[in-house]
Amino acid sequence: MLRTVNRIVLGLLGLLLVLGGGSVLAVGLGVKAPSWWIYDGKDDVLLSDADRLRWRDEGWWWPTVIAVLAVVVLLLLWWLVAQFRRHRLTEVLVDTGDGEGALLRGRALESVVVSGAEALDGVERAGVILTGRRSTPQARVGLTLAPHAVPGDALHLLSEQAVAQARDSAGLASLPAEVRLKAVKHRAERVS
């Protein structure tokens, strides 16, 4: 979601800057601006003294300005904090049956999936990151496959063995996994 918000914010900001800069450039080069536009000539200013001071004496003006600026500041602070938020799950809540539960380090569960995946036939390297909530973790798995590996078989073995072993050892009801497959670079084999 954060990636989508970043793209939308940057797209809108870019569009606003391009439109504003383009309009200033066009009017500066002598293009006739529409009658409703903010300014209409090379020597015109963006905000005249009358425009700047028009609402100053109205009772609703300053509370509205302060409220809008406060909302903008809060949204920018939320966005800044979201940039530095950790996306990796640090601990997993394991149901022990006594109502309390235990905490399992996320890196330990990741290493179980990595070791199980790298033991599979055709897998050169594996990388795992746990995401989600600590009561319902999700795994993002990256597999680098050997030249002789069959992707469908590797994916099936990963879900049936490595992910299932990690899920069962942590006592989780489910451990959904998003898997990205990549082939190791190799030279073409010669056929004689």
Buried (B, 14 or more C-beta within 10 A) or exposed (E): EEEEEEEEEEEEEEEEEEEEEEBEEEBEEEEEBEEEEBBEEEEEEEEEEEEEEEEEEEEEEEEEEEEEEEEEEEEEEEEEEEEEEEEEBEBBBBBEEEEEBEEBEBBEBBEBBBBBBBEBEBBBBBBBBBBBEBEEBBBBBBBBBBEEBEBEEBBEBBBEBBBEBBBEBBBBEEBEBEBEBEEEEEEEEEEE
